[in-house]
């Protein structure tokens, strides 16, 4: 895929889940893990966004950071604690800027976490994230994902030209197409339960992504089914399976 800005994304299916952290024992969602995903040449690096009590957008998977509820804590108080590699908790601005540096191949797969406070706050977080990414000139590099269906519709209404993928696994590809949502980014077990959705997605032009795929058998099956993206904690292993898959299908 080539962006409007001219960047050619890596020709593989590998989305590093929370960055490429596992092999090198890096903190998940750290800038170091993001940079490692870029160094590996993954087509995507996934990360998670919350908003603090004082409206700072930060990158972290869980709703808590060192037992502090992110949505109820000011950013300065979260900075009391470091990540295991000495990094501070990154802001979304810092993370996107790091992801744009010396990177012409890796998408930034931005998961907006549903708010623990209210759905309206969740939409506000999404709106602020979209605005910041636009300001940074990163819109052509980003894919938005979320578990909240109302939020993914909201994001699509704000930036209909930017890819958006739904995570929760309770909408068929036909329903996604009708809503204008580009991708079905579901747990791999959903596609086992609904194998007909694979063909239906292809018929309806819906992008197929599966998470979080860490076992060889699951990787090989999804590669054989022609998934556009596979999200994994084991990007190095998946890259190797791709090489093997290409050699055996020649």
C-alpha positions as CSV (number, residue, x, y, z in Angstrom):
1,X,0.0,0.0,0.0
2,X,1.3,3.5,-0.9
3,X,0.1,6.5,1.1
4,X,-0.8,9.8,-0.6
5,X,2.5,11.2,0.7
6,X,4.4,8.6,-1.3
7,X,5.5,6.2,1.5
8,X,5.5,2.5,0.5
9,X,4.6,0.4,3.5
10,X,6.4,-2.9,4.1
11,X,5.2,-5.7,1.9
12,X,4.3,-8.1,4.7
13,X,1.3,-8.8,7.0
14,X,3.1,-8.3,10.3
15,X,1.7,-5.9,12.8
16,X,3.8,-5.8,16.0
17,X,1.4,-5.9,18.9
18,X,2.3,-3.0,21.3
19,X,5.6,-2.8,19.3
20,X,8.3,-5.4,19.0
21,X,8.9,-5.8,22.7
22,X,9.1,-9.5,23.5
23,X,12.4,-10.8,22.0
24,X,14.5,-8.0,23.4
25,X,12.6,-7.7,26.7
26,X,11.5,-4.2,26.1
27,X,8.4,-2.5,27.8
28,X,5.2,-2.9,25.8
29,X,4.1,0.3,24.1
30,X,7.5,1.9,24.7
31,X,9.2,4.0,22.1
32,X,12.0,1.5,22.1
33,X,9.5,-1.3,21.1
34,X,8.1,0.9,18.4
35,X,11.5,1.6,17.0
36,X,12.3,-2.1,17.0
37,X,9.2,-2.8,15.0
38,X,10.3,-0.2,12.5
39,X,13.8,-1.7,12.4
40,X,12.3,-5.2,11.7
41,X,10.4,-3.8,8.8
42,X,7.0,-4.7,10.1
43,X,4.1,-3.3,8.1
44,X,2.5,-2.0,11.3
45,X,3.1,-1.3,15.0
46,X,0.1,-1.3,17.2
47,X,-0.2,0.9,20.3
48,X,-2.9,2.0,22.8
49,X,-4.1,5.5,23.8
50,X,-5.7,6.9,27.0
51,X,-6.3,10.4,28.2
52,X,-5.2,11.5,31.7
53,X,-7.3,13.6,34.1
54,X,-5.7,16.7,32.8
55,X,-6.4,15.8,29.2
56,X,-2.9,14.5,28.2
57,X,-3.0,11.8,25.6
58,X,-0.6,8.9,26.6
59,X,0.4,5.5,25.3
60,X,-0.2,2.6,27.6
61,X,-2.2,-0.7,27.3
62,X,-3.8,-1.0,30.7
63,X,-6.2,1.5,32.3
64,X,-3.7,1.8,35.2
65,X,0.0,2.7,35.2
66,X,1.8,1.6,38.3
67,X,-1.6,1.1,40.1
68,X,-2.7,4.7,39.2
69,X,-5.9,5.0,37.2
70,X,-4.7,6.9,34.1
71,X,-8.0,8.7,33.5
72,X,-8.1,9.9,37.1
73,X,-4.5,10.9,37.4
74,X,-2.6,14.0,36.1
75,X,0.2,13.3,33.7
76,X,2.8,14.8,36.0
77,X,1.9,12.3,38.7
78,X,2.3,9.4,36.2
79,X,5.8,10.6,35.4
80,X,6.8,9.7,39.0
81,X,7.3,6.2,37.6
82,X,9.4,5.0,34.7
83,X,9.1,2.1,32.3
84,X,11.4,-0.9,32.9
85,X,13.9,0.4,30.4
86,X,14.1,3.9,31.9
87,X,11.7,5.6,29.5
88,X,9.0,7.8,30.8
89,X,5.4,7.1,29.9
90,X,5.2,8.5,26.4
91,X,2.7,11.0,25.3
92,X,0.9,10.4,22.0
93,X,2.7,13.3,20.5
94,X,6.1,11.9,21.4
95,X,5.1,8.4,20.2
96,X,3.9,9.6,16.8
97,X,6.9,11.8,16.3
98,X,9.2,8.8,17.1
99,X,7.1,6.7,14.7
100,X,7.6,9.1,11.9
101,X,11.4,9.4,12.3
102,X,13.4,7.5,9.7
103,X,10.3,5.4,8.9
104,X,9.0,4.9,5.4
105,X,7.6,1.4,5.9
106,X,5.7,0.9,9.1
107,X,2.1,2.0,9.8
108,X,1.1,3.4,13.2
109,X,-1.9,1.3,14.3
110,X,-3.6,3.5,16.9
111,X,-6.0,1.8,19.3
112,X,-8.2,4.3,21.1
113,X,-9.2,2.6,24.4
114,X,-12.9,2.9,25.4
115,X,-13.1,5.3,28.4
116,X,-13.8,3.8,31.8
117,X,-15.6,7.1,32.6
118,X,-18.1,7.4,29.8
119,X,-18.7,6.8,26.1
120,X,-18.7,10.6,25.6
121,X,-15.3,10.9,27.1
122,X,-14.1,8.1,24.8
123,X,-15.3,10.0,21.8
124,X,-13.6,13.1,23.1
125,X,-10.3,11.1,23.4
126,X,-10.8,9.9,19.8
127,X,-11.4,13.4,18.6
128,X,-8.3,14.8,20.3
129,X,-6.2,12.0,19.0
130,X,-7.4,12.5,15.4
131,X,-6.7,16.2,15.7
132,X,-3.2,15.7,17.1
133,X,-2.3,13.2,14.4
134,X,-3.5,15.6,11.7
135,X,-1.5,18.4,13.3
136,X,1.6,16.2,13.2
137,X,1.1,15.4,9.5
138,X,0.9,11.7,10.3
139,X,-2.6,11.0,9.0
140,X,-1.4,9.1,6.0
141,X,0.6,6.8,8.2
142,X,-2.1,5.9,10.8
143,X,-4.8,3.2,11.0
144,X,-7.4,3.6,13.8
145,X,-8.8,0.6,15.7
146,X,-11.1,0.3,18.8
147,X,-13.4,-2.1,20.5
148,X,-16.1,0.5,20.8
149,X,-18.4,0.4,17.7
150,X,-19.8,3.9,18.3
151,X,-16.3,5.3,18.6
152,X,-15.1,3.7,15.4
153,X,-18.1,5.2,13.6
154,X,-17.2,8.5,15.2
155,X,-13.6,8.3,14.0
156,X,-14.8,7.4,10.5
157,X,-17.1,10.4,10.5
158,X,-14.2,12.7,11.4
159,X,-11.6,11.2,8.9
160,X,-13.5,9.0,6.5
161,X,-10.4,8.8,4.3
162,X,-8.3,7.2,7.0
163,X,-8.4,3.4,7.5
164,X,-10.5,2.3,10.5
165,X,-10.8,-1.3,11.8
166,X,-13.2,-2.6,14.4
167,X,-11.9,-5.0,17.1
168,X,-14.8,-6.5,19.0
169,X,-15.7,-9.3,16.6
170,X,-19.5,-8.9,16.8
171,X,-20.1,-7.4,13.3
172,X,-20.1,-9.2,10.0
173,X,-18.1,-7.9,7.1
174,X,-21.3,-7.0,5.4
175,X,-22.3,-4.9,8.4
176,X,-18.9,-3.2,8.4
177,X,-19.1,-2.4,4.8
178,X,-22.6,-0.9,5.2
179,X,-21.2,1.4,7.9
180,X,-18.2,2.4,5.9
181,X,-15.7,0.7,8.2
182,X,-12.7,-0.6,6.3
183,X,-11.5,-3.5,8.4
184,X,-12.4,-6.5,10.6
185,X,-9.6,-6.7,13.1
186,X,-10.8,-9.6,15.2
187,X,-9.4,-12.1,17.6
188,X,-8.3,-15.2,15.5
189,X,-10.9,-17.3,17.4
190,X,-13.7,-15.2,15.8
191,X,-12.7,-16.3,12.4
192,X,-12.6,-19.9,13.6
193,X,-16.2,-19.5,14.8
194,X,-17.3,-17.7,11.6
195,X,-15.1,-19.1,8.8
196,X,-17.6,-17.7,6.3
197,X,-16.5,-14.2,7.3
198,X,-13.2,-14.6,5.6
199,X,-14.7,-15.1,2.2
200,X,-17.4,-12.5,3.0
201,X,-14.8,-9.9,3.8
202,X,-13.0,-10.5,0.6
203,X,-16.2,-10.2,-1.4
204,X,-17.1,-7.0,0.4
205,X,-13.6,-5.4,0.2
206,X,-13.1,-5.6,4.0
207,X,-9.5,-5.8,5.2
208,X,-8.8,-8.9,7.3
209,X,-6.7,-8.6,10.4
210,X,-6.4,-11.1,13.3
211,X,-5.0,-10.7,16.8
212,X,-3.1,-11.7,18.9
213,X,-1.5,-14.5,16.9
214,X,1.5,-16.1,18.5
215,X,1.4,-19.8,17.6
216,X,2.9,-21.2,14.4
217,X,-0.2,-23.2,13.4
218,X,-2.4,-20.1,13.7
219,X,0.0,-18.0,11.7
220,X,0.3,-20.6,8.9
221,X,-3.5,-20.9,8.7
222,X,-4.1,-17.2,8.4
223,X,-1.3,-16.8,5.9
224,X,-2.9,-19.6,3.8
225,X,-6.2,-17.8,4.0
226,X,-4.8,-14.6,2.7
227,X,-5.2,-12.2,5.6
228,X,-3.9,-8.7,4.9
229,X,-2.6,-8.3,8.4
230,X,-1.7,-10.5,11.4
231,X,-1.1,-8.8,14.8
232,X,1.4,-10.7,16.9
233,X,3.6,-10.5,20.0
234,X,6.1,-12.6,17.9
235,X,6.9,-10.5,14.9
236,X,10.2,-12.2,14.3
237,X,8.6,-15.6,14.2
238,X,5.8,-14.4,11.9
239,X,8.4,-12.9,9.5
240,X,10.1,-16.3,9.4
241,X,6.8,-18.1,8.8
242,X,6.2,-15.7,5.9
243,X,9.5,-16.6,4.3
244,X,8.7,-20.3,4.7
245,X,5.2,-19.9,3.4
246,X,6.5,-18.1,0.2
247,X,9.1,-20.8,-0.4
248,X,6.5,-23.6,-0.1
249,X,3.9,-21.9,-2.3
250,X,6.2,-21.1,-5.3
